[in-house]
Amino acid sequence: MLETSVSCPNDQQPLDMPGLLDILAHSSARPRYAFMVLNLIAQAAGSNGRAGPFVVHEGKRVSMRDWLCDALTPMGSRDPRRLALLDRVRQDLEGEGSLPSDPDEAERAIDAEVRSRVRTSGKTNISRAVSELVRAGLISRHYQGYWIDHHNRGGHRQAVYTLSPVARTLLQKATAATSASLPLN
């Protein structure tokens, strides 16, 4: 049984997955998005519940926020705004004269620019969702890097997320149960 200060709001029982979802529904403007972010953080977290500042993805060291953005990018692939962004990027590159004449190279250039713009806006969405998760008491956030108290908030700092004990237990148990039920290929 979980022993934590976070409990189901209605009956003061220890928190279970429906209780976690209830907390997200009441503390987040976008509860499904916040749950996806929380779940990805739990998947990246080690046994101590800490994720970041970097993860290794496809053999490359990537910042935690960039990895979260890239992992959530497919969720908006059919969104009309994403399709409009694709057209806008094509027009911008054509207007600058930097669009390659080879169609394959042009598509790669457009995809790279769209990915860059989506990642930039995605970082804002991730920060917003993480702030809601911090306020809900499900994770804590701190920064590691070259200058932690840099005057303009930059200074090569990277976010590190730590799951609360109850969130770590619930989500890592759910992840282990899901991966145990998947067939091994």
Secondary structure, 3 states (H helix, E strand, C coil): CCCCCCECCCCCCECCHHHHHHHHHHHCCCHHHHHHHHHHHHHHCCCCCEECCEEEECCEEEEHHHHHHHHHHHHHCCCHHHHHHHHHHHHHHHHHCCCCCCHHHHHHHHHHHHHHHHHHHHHHHHHHHHHHHHHCCCEEEEEEECCCCCCCCCCCEEEEEEECHHHHHHHHHHHHHHHHHCCCC
